[in-house]
């Protein structure tokens, strides 16, 4: 998700860069503990969705489930109402890159590459994460795209620690993606996350001079989210003003975690293996 990636990643994106209105926030221990709880809610919902999704369901079915579970755990959906977005999740299928609007008309089918992005707002702080699900059995190329997208996320996360720089993780992501023959969507970026769903800094997935190369400090919380396409890196936005699709109809995959910067490395707050 900056909403998602750059503004939700932002409804209409120009290279998605988080607006530089405030400084980068360093969270206190109390705030970090609240974020752990918000992130745990997100991780729980995504893990459950990955277990229940099946052909014949609609993306609206998943959205209803996600909102119900988020509220049951004492939080509210971060995405619902964000700049007018109507869902509690972004559900993007196959060539849909980001910000797919849940709909009863969107039926999930075997072989689909399904991206589910969601956020939870809990006691004043947000958690944000995205997964890509191979529905039943996908093509070998789609399976590789999904695998490399997830690997790229962890390649970036592995660079995170106090004293490192944002372009360290951006370069690690870029190198892994390109060495596997895929393209990186540059219109949407990761972002800081905390009191606001999108905060400074913008977290690029490729080397760039567009933004300052921020030095990481302990207590920063980042939403890192590489988005990969099997073909062209370019996207276009549909008439709904939200859904971004690949310009060449190629498949797209995305993974995202909310990550805490520590003195010695990082903590993945939205780690689904711990819920």
N, C-alpha and C positions, 0 to 999 in steps of 0.2 A: 502496500500500500503504500511522490511523496504523497492523497488519501490515500491516497492510497499510494502510492509511490512517491510522487512529488507533490501534488496538491492532492488527495484521496489516494497517490503520486501525485492533482488538480484537475478539475473536470476537463478543461481544454488545455492541453499542454504545449507549451513552448519548452525548449529543453528544460525539463522540470527542475527548477531550482527553488528550494524553500526560501520564502521572502526573508530578507535579513532585517527583521524589525527589532529583535532583541538579541542579547548575547547568548552564548551557549550556556545552558544551565548545568550546574554540578549538583547532583542530588545528594541530600543528606542520608544518613543511615536509616532514619525513619521513613523518608520518601522512597528509598530503595526497597524497603520491606513492603511498602504498599504496592510498588510496581511489581514486585515478585508475585503478589497475589493477583493483580490485574493480568499479568502475563500467564499465570497458571490457569486462569479462567480461559484465556484464548487458546492455550495449548490443549486444554481438556476438550474444548469444543471442536477444534480441528481434528484431534485424534478420534473423537467419536464420529465425526462426519466421515472420515476416511474408512471407518469400519461399517457404516450403515449405507453408504452410497451404493446404488445398483442401477442397472439399466431399467428404464421405465419411470424412474423418479424424475421430477422436474427440479429445476434450480430453485423454484419457489418453495418446494418441499424442504430443501436444505436450509433456505433462509428462515422459514418458520421454526425449524428445529433449532437453529443457531440462536435466534432471538430468545426462544423459550429457555434454553440452557443458560445463556448469559444472565438472564434475569433471575433464574432460579438460584444462581450462585452469587446474587447480591450486587450485580453490576448492571450497566446499561450498554447497549450496542454503540460503539464509537462511531460507526459509519452512518447509522440511520439518521437522516435529516441533515447530514454533513453537506453543506452547499446544495441542499435539495435532493441528495441521493436518497432513494426510497428503500434500500435494502439494509439488512444487518450484515450481509456478506457481499463481497464482489464475487460473482461466479462467471468465469470466462472459459469458454469451451473452444478447443482446437485452435483456430486462427485468431480467436479473440485474445488480445494481449493482456489487457487490464480493464477493470471497472465495468465488467459485465453486470447488467442489472438483472436480479433474479426475476423469473417470470414463469407462470404456469404454462406458457407456450414453449418453453425451452426444455425439451425432453432429453434426458441423459441416455446415451446409447453405448453399447459395447464398442470398445475401440476409441472412445473419446479421451482426449487429454484435457482434464478438468482442473482449472485453477480455482482455489477457494481461499479468499483473503478475508480476514475479519479482525475486529478490534473490540476491546472491552474497556469501559470507563468505570473505575472502581476507586471510591474515596478520593477523587480528585486527580487520578492519574490513569493514563492509557497503557494498554499492552497491544501489540500489533504483530501479526504473523500471517504467512501465506504458505500453502502447500500446493503441489501439483499431484493429481491423482490419475494413475493409469486405470481407466475403467475396464475391468475384466482384462482383455488381452489387446494391447496396442501393437502397432507395427514396430519392427526392429529400430527404425530410424526414430520414431517417437519415444521408444524406450530409452534410447541413447540420449536424446534431447533432455528428457526428464532427469536421467542420471547425472548428466554433466551440469545441469542447472543446479541440482542439489550439491554436487561436489564443489561448484564455483562458490556457492554461499559459504561453505566451510573453509575453502581456501582463503576467502576474505576474512572470515572470523578469526582464523589462525594468526592473522597479522595484528590483531587487536591487543593492545596493552598500553598503559600509560607511557608516553614518550614516543610512541610510534606516530605515523602520520596517515591521514586519510588516503593519500595516494598510494601508500604501501598496500592497503587492502584492495584499492581499486585496481592496481597493477596486477595483483595476484589473481583477481577475478578475471580480468581481461586476458591474461596470458593463458589461463586454463580454458576459457571459452574458445578463444581463437585457435589454440592448438588442437581442438577437437572439431574444428570446421564449422562452428556456429557463429552467429552474429549477436551483438549486445544491443539491446534497445537503449538508445541514448536519450530519448525524450522523457523518460521517467527515471527518477533516482530514489535512493533511500533517503533517510532524514533522521534528525533527532526526534525523540519521542519522550513524553513525560506528562506535564500538566496539559499540554496541547498535543493533539494527534500528530501534528507536523511542527517541528521546531528546527532551529539551527542545530547542526550544520547540514547542508545537503551532502549526501553520501553517494558519490559517483561510483559506477561499476567499470569505469575505464579511465585511463590517464587523460587529464585535461588541465588547461590553464585558465579555465573559465572562472574558477573559484579559488580562494586561498587554500593552500595545503595545510589544513588545520592539524595542529599537534594534539594528540589525544591526552586527556587527563582522567585520572581516576574519578569515578562518579558520573561520567558522561553516560547517557543511555542512547543507543543508536538502533534504528531499524535498518538493517542491511538487507537488500533485496535485489539480487541480480535477475534480470529478465532476458531470456534468450529466445532467438528465433532460428528456425531451421533454414530460412532463406534471408531475404533482405532485412536490414535492421530498421527499416522505416515503417511507420504506422499511419493510419488515418482514423479519424473519429467518425462514428456513425451518426445518423440523424438524431439519435436519442441524446446526443451531446455528451455522452459518457463513454460508451463502449469503444475502445481502441482496438483495431484489427490490423493484421499484417497487410501490407499493400499487395503482396503477391500470393495471398491465401495460404502461406506456409504456416506450419504449426509453431506454437509459442509455449514456453514453460517458465515458471517463476517459483522461487522459494524465498522466504523472508523469516528472519528472527529478530526479536528485540534483544539487544545485547548490552550488558553492562561492562564498561571499561574498569579494570582493576589495576592495582600497582604491578601485579605479576602477570596479568593477562586479561582474561575475560570470563564472564558468566553468561551463559545463554538463558535468559529469563523465560523464554517461550519453549523450552526444551520439552518436547512431547514424550520423551522416554521416561520422564520423571513424574508423569501424572497417571 
